[in-house]
Amino acid sequence: MKKITAVEWEIMEAIWSFDKAPAVREVLDKAFPNGEKAYTTVQTIMNNLVKKGLLNTKKIGLVNFYTPLLSRKEMVQTEVTSVVRKIFHGSVPALANFLISQKDIDLAEIKQIKSILDHKEKRLRGKK
């Protein structure tokens, strides 16, 4: 899958927030409510996302409506997997170590991380 830029990610976030297939104007108003981007810019970016295989388009009358081909969760998984593979040589513990050592983590966050790990461990042990 092709990589997406920061602005493409913003547009995808807006599209995922809709319960229906939005038109360019709806995405523009959602993603850039203060007019930070022009209509034609957003339209071009959305058409690029179609070419990248991330959006599908359906024309009704004169208006194109866009549907994401991947869920947000699937896209996050793809992006994170790519980062882990490329930067941490596929090592999730190396990524976790980097994140934990780069940020001041308070006790509540440590407990939350431990809880997530405990839950995952229990699920994995239950599969055996």
GITASUL-V631429 format. One line per field, one symbol per residue. ss: DSSP state (H for helix, E for strand, L for the rest). A space follows every 10 residues. Layout:
ss = ???
//
This chain:
ss = LLLLLHHHHH HHHHHHLLLL LEEHHHHHHH HLLLLLLLHH HHHHHHHHHH HLLLEEEEEE LLEEEEEELL LHHHHHHHHH HHHHHHHLLL LHHHHHHHHH HHLLLLHHHH HHHHHHHHHH HHHHHHLL
//
